[in-house]
Amino acid sequence: MTTISTTAPPVGRRLLARVADLRAWLFLILLIGFFEIWARTVYGSTFVGNFYNLQSIGTFATAPLLLALGQTFVIISSGIDLSVGFTMGLAAVVGAEIANFAAPHVGVFAAMLCGVAAGVAVSVIPGVVNGWLIAHLRVPPFIGTLGMYGVARGVAFLLATGMTVPVSNSWMTWLGNGRVHGVPVIVILTLIVVLAMQYLLSETRFGQHTYAIGGNRAAAVRAGINWQRHTIWLYILAAVCAGLAGVLYTGRFSAGAAQAGEPLLLDSIAAVVIGGASLFGGSGTIAGTVAGSLVIAVIQYGLVFVDVDPFWQFVAVGVVIIISVLVDQSQRRFLGGQQDE
Amino acid sequence: MERRSFLTLVGATAGAAALGRPALAQDKKFNITLVPGLTTDAFYITMHRGANAAAKALGVNLGFQGAATWNVTEQVPVLQAVIAKKPDAILIAPTDKVQLIAPLKQAYDAGIAVFTVDTFIGTGVYQTGSGDADFPISYIASDNVLGGRTAARALAKAIGEKGKVYVSNVKPGVSTTDQREQGFKEEMKNYSGIQVLDTQFNDDDANKAAAQAQAVIGRVPDLAGIFGANLFSAIGAANGVKQAGKKGDVKVAAFDAPQSIVDQIRDGTFVMTVAQHPAEIGYFGVVCAYAHLTGNSVPTAIGTGFTVMTKDNIDDPKVKRFIYTG
C-alpha cells in the first residue's frame, strides 16, 4: 500500500485505517461463517470446507470482478464508467464472430486467440472515446459513459443482428469451462489480472497519479500530472477489463450475447463500493474490490445453497449492500473523513 | 428543449406526410406497423420475418419499431410516435396488460385497427363489448401456459418420471415467463415421483443462473432436471450443470429456439427445447390485419402451436424450420 501523503499519520489512526482497509475481508469472513453455521446445523454439511462450493463461487465471481477491477481505477479517479456492461457485450459478440470467421482459415486454436484478441481490441474503442469525452470535452463521466452505454449496446446488437452469436470452438469452450488441477481456467486468468492490477495501482506511478487525480485534481495538475492523458488511459483500462470479461463469457456459454454484461454493471459498482472505495474518489484498493466481489458472490450463492426462499434472497442482498455502505460511512466519520490511500 | 422541438418537428412532418397521402381506395397500399415487446430478441426478430413474408404476399407496407428492452416506459413513446404516423393497423406485443390500455386506446380513437401479438391487454378476450380493453380486433399468440406444460411433459419423460427439478426463471412479474412456470408446475403435479423445488430468479443473467444451478446441485446432489424458462435462464443453468460436472446426469430443458440453444441440443447440453412459432404469429397477424382492413371478419383469438425439439428430430426439415432466424 503506497500513500502519496508525505506526513505519516499517527500510529493509532494508521491501525484504524488498516482495519478499515480490511473491512470487506472481515465482512466476507463473517458471511462465510454465517453460512457455515447454517449449513452445519440445518444440513449437517460444510459450506466452506467443500471444494465444489469454492469452485462454484470462484467461477461466479469472475465476470463481475473483471468489470469491477477496471471500475476501481475509474472510481478512485473520482469518475464512473457506466458503459462497461455493454462494452463487455460488444467484446463478447465480436469475439464470437471473429472466432467463427477465423476457424476455417487458421484452425480452432488460432481462431480462439483471434477471437480473444479481437474482442479485447474492440473494447479499446469505447474506452478511448469515453476518456476523450471526459478529459477533452469535459463531459461529466456519468453522462459521457451513459452515452457510450447506448452506443456500445446498439453496435453490439447490430453486429449480432439482435440474436446471440453461437460459437462452436473447442478451445473457446476450454477457455470458459476448462480446469487446471481442478481450478477453473477463468478463475486463473482473473487472478492474473488481479495481480497485474494490484501491481499497477499500488506499485507504479500510474497508480499514484490515479489516487492524486481522484483526491484533488487541481493539486494533481499543479504537481505536473497530465490528467487528461491519464484519464483516457483509465477508461481504456476499464474497457479492456470489460472486453476480457466479454470474451470469457463467449467461451463459457458458447455464445456471444450483446446483453451479456447488462445485469453485471450494478453488481460490479457495488463490489467496488463494498470493497471500501469512495464514489467521491481518492480511495479504494484492489484487495477491497476482490473482497467486495466475493461478498456479493458468496451471499447470492450461499442463499441458494441453504435454500432461502427466492423472494427473501432479493431482500437479503439489498440489506447486505446497505449495511456495508453504512459501515463504511460510519468508519469514515470515525476516522475524521480521512481519505485512506 | 432542443430535443422536444425536434420531436415536434418530426411529428409535424409525419402528420403532413399522412395528410398529403392520396386517399385512392383502389390502389391504396395498407400501412401496418409491428411493435414488438423488445427489438433485441430472436423471438421478435423471427416474428418480424413471418410478418414480412405475409406483407410481401399481400402487398402491404410493414413497419417495425420498438424499444431495445422489455419496458413500458420505453415502449409507450415508440408507440406514440407510431400512432403519430397514422398507420392503418398496429400489431403490438404490449409490455404490460394494464399500462398499455390507455396508449392503445389513443390509437383506436385515431381510427387505427389494433391487434395484439404474443402478449395482450386486459384479459386478452376482445370484442366482447365489456371492459375498457376490448377494442383490439384480435389476439394472435401461443399459449405460454401450454408451453410450460409441454416442457414439463418432455422433461418428465427425460428423467424417467421421478426426481427433483426446479425452474430457472428471469424475474417475477413477466407475463410470458410467469405463465411458462405456472404451466410447468401444474403439469408436474401429475407426476407423483417428481418434486418441484423453489424457483430461482436470475435477472436474465446467465452467470447468476449458472451459480444458482451449482448451488442447488451442491445442496441437492440427486437433482434430476432444470427447466430454463427463457434463453439466459436456460444457457446459464446448462453451464452450471456443466461446471458441476453433472452434464448428462441433470437434464436441462430450454424454452425458445434461437440457434445458440439448438447448437447445444446437438451436443447434449439440453435434452430438449420448446420452440414457439413466432414467424406464424407474425404471418397471421398481418393476414388478420389485412382481412380486417379489407372488410372481412376475423377471429378474435388465434392460437399458434409449439414444437418440441430434441437431438433426434432437430435435423428433420419439418422441425428445423422452427429455429428462430432473422
Interface residues (C-beta under 8 A of the other chain):
Chain A: Y43 N50 Y52 N53 Q55 S56 I57 T59 F60 A63 P64 R153 G154 F157 T161 G162 M163 T164 V165 P166 S168 N177 P184 Y249 R252 F253 S254 A255 A257 A258 Q259 A260 E262 P263 L264 A297 Q300 Y301 G302 V304 F305 V306 D307 D309 P310 F311 Q313 F314
Chain B: T39 T40 D41 A42 I45 A68 P172 D198 T199 Q200 F201 D203 D204 D205 A206 N207 K208 A210 A211 Q212 Q214 A215 V216 G218 R219 L231 F232 I235 G236 N239 G240 K242 Q243 A244 P258 Q259 S260 D263 Q264 D267 Y324 G326
